[in-house]
Amino acid sequence: MIEPDRQQAERSERPRTDSRRAEGGNYGRRGQALTVVVDDRGIEAALRVFKKLVLKEGLLKDIKRHEHYEKPGDRKRRKTREAIRRRRRQAARTRVRFGYPE
């Protein structure tokens, strides 16, 4: 029989497997609040910074997407469309960067 403190040490040494992280999802900030500090520039500047953070995190898009139930098939089609759009944008940026004609 293994002592309890040794069991705890063995448990902590094991690599943690999280399926969401394995998929490459953006779960790093999940559950953390966005924080903006109001300094001498005033509330208007802090509000602009807050709006940029919300836009960057994609919170509004996420909230709008969760307003209504999305069927699994519709979700799969949307994800596929988004992936295609993302790849096209990336390919266009690469072509522009390396000077290929469009």
Rosetta constraint file for C-alpha pairs under 8 A:
AtomPair CA 2 CA 6 HARMONIC 6.56 0.50
AtomPair CA 2 CA 7 HARMONIC 6.51 0.50
AtomPair CA 3 CA 7 HARMONIC 6.36 0.50
AtomPair CA 4 CA 8 HARMONIC 6.34 0.50
AtomPair CA 5 CA 9 HARMONIC 6.30 0.50
AtomPair CA 6 CA 10 HARMONIC 6.21 0.50
AtomPair CA 7 CA 11 HARMONIC 6.11 0.50
AtomPair CA 8 CA 12 HARMONIC 6.24 0.50
AtomPair CA 9 CA 13 HARMONIC 6.33 0.50
AtomPair CA 10 CA 14 HARMONIC 6.62 0.50
AtomPair CA 17 CA 21 HARMONIC 7.96 0.50
AtomPair CA 17 CA 22 HARMONIC 7.69 0.50
AtomPair CA 18 CA 22 HARMONIC 6.34 0.50
AtomPair CA 19 CA 23 HARMONIC 6.35 0.50
AtomPair CA 20 CA 24 HARMONIC 6.76 0.50
AtomPair CA 20 CA 25 HARMONIC 5.95 0.50
AtomPair CA 20 CA 27 HARMONIC 7.45 0.50
AtomPair CA 21 CA 25 HARMONIC 5.83 0.50
AtomPair CA 21 CA 26 HARMONIC 7.79 0.50
AtomPair CA 21 CA 27 HARMONIC 7.23 0.50
AtomPair CA 34 CA 50 HARMONIC 7.84 0.50
AtomPair CA 34 CA 53 HARMONIC 7.53 0.50
AtomPair CA 35 CA 50 HARMONIC 7.92 0.50
AtomPair CA 36 CA 46 HARMONIC 6.34 0.50
AtomPair CA 36 CA 49 HARMONIC 7.21 0.50
AtomPair CA 36 CA 50 HARMONIC 6.28 0.50
AtomPair CA 37 CA 46 HARMONIC 6.74 0.50
AtomPair CA 38 CA 42 HARMONIC 6.09 0.50
AtomPair CA 38 CA 43 HARMONIC 5.97 0.50
AtomPair CA 38 CA 45 HARMONIC 7.90 0.50
AtomPair CA 38 CA 46 HARMONIC 5.51 0.50
AtomPair CA 39 CA 43 HARMONIC 7.89 0.50
AtomPair CA 39 CA 46 HARMONIC 7.80 0.50
AtomPair CA 41 CA 45 HARMONIC 6.09 0.50
AtomPair CA 41 CA 46 HARMONIC 7.76 0.50
AtomPair CA 42 CA 46 HARMONIC 6.60 0.50
AtomPair CA 43 CA 47 HARMONIC 6.05 0.50
AtomPair CA 44 CA 48 HARMONIC 6.30 0.50
AtomPair CA 45 CA 49 HARMONIC 6.29 0.50
AtomPair CA 46 CA 50 HARMONIC 6.11 0.50
AtomPair CA 47 CA 51 HARMONIC 6.15 0.50
AtomPair CA 48 CA 52 HARMONIC 6.29 0.50
AtomPair CA 49 CA 53 HARMONIC 6.26 0.50
AtomPair CA 50 CA 54 HARMONIC 6.20 0.50
AtomPair CA 51 CA 55 HARMONIC 6.11 0.50
AtomPair CA 52 CA 56 HARMONIC 6.01 0.50
AtomPair CA 53 CA 57 HARMONIC 6.07 0.50
AtomPair CA 54 CA 58 HARMONIC 6.19 0.50
AtomPair CA 54 CA 59 HARMONIC 5.69 0.50
AtomPair CA 54 CA 60 HARMONIC 7.10 0.50
AtomPair CA 55 CA 59 HARMONIC 6.63 0.50
AtomPair CA 55 CA 60 HARMONIC 7.00 0.50
AtomPair CA 58 CA 62 HARMONIC 6.21 0.50
AtomPair CA 59 CA 63 HARMONIC 6.10 0.50
AtomPair CA 60 CA 64 HARMONIC 6.13 0.50
AtomPair CA 61 CA 65 HARMONIC 6.08 0.50
AtomPair CA 62 CA 66 HARMONIC 6.30 0.50
AtomPair CA 63 CA 67 HARMONIC 6.42 0.50
AtomPair CA 66 CA 70 HARMONIC 7.91 0.50
AtomPair CA 70 CA 74 HARMONIC 6.32 0.50
AtomPair CA 70 CA 75 HARMONIC 6.15 0.50
AtomPair CA 71 CA 75 HARMONIC 6.12 0.50
AtomPair CA 72 CA 76 HARMONIC 6.20 0.50
AtomPair CA 73 CA 77 HARMONIC 6.29 0.50
AtomPair CA 74 CA 78 HARMONIC 6.12 0.50
AtomPair CA 75 CA 79 HARMONIC 6.12 0.50
AtomPair CA 76 CA 80 HARMONIC 6.16 0.50
AtomPair CA 77 CA 81 HARMONIC 6.17 0.50
AtomPair CA 78 CA 82 HARMONIC 6.14 0.50
AtomPair CA 79 CA 83 HARMONIC 6.14 0.50
AtomPair CA 80 CA 84 HARMONIC 6.21 0.50
AtomPair CA 81 CA 85 HARMONIC 6.17 0.50
AtomPair CA 82 CA 86 HARMONIC 6.06 0.50
AtomPair CA 83 CA 87 HARMONIC 6.16 0.50
AtomPair CA 84 CA 88 HARMONIC 6.17 0.50
AtomPair CA 85 CA 89 HARMONIC 6.24 0.50
AtomPair CA 86 CA 90 HARMONIC 6.21 0.50
AtomPair CA 87 CA 91 HARMONIC 6.05 0.50
AtomPair CA 88 CA 92 HARMONIC 6.11 0.50
AtomPair CA 89 CA 93 HARMONIC 6.19 0.50
AtomPair CA 90 CA 94 HARMONIC 6.19 0.50
AtomPair CA 91 CA 95 HARMONIC 6.18 0.50
AtomPair CA 92 CA 96 HARMONIC 6.22 0.50
AtomPair CA 93 CA 97 HARMONIC 6.02 0.50
AtomPair CA 94 CA 98 HARMONIC 6.17 0.50
AtomPair CA 95 CA 99 HARMONIC 5.82 0.50
AtomPair CA 95 CA 100 HARMONIC 4.95 0.50
AtomPair CA 95 CA 101 HARMONIC 7.16 0.50
AtomPair CA 95 CA 102 HARMONIC 7.33 0.50
AtomPair CA 96 CA 100 HARMONIC 6.24 0.50
AtomPair CA 96 CA 101 HARMONIC 7.76 0.50
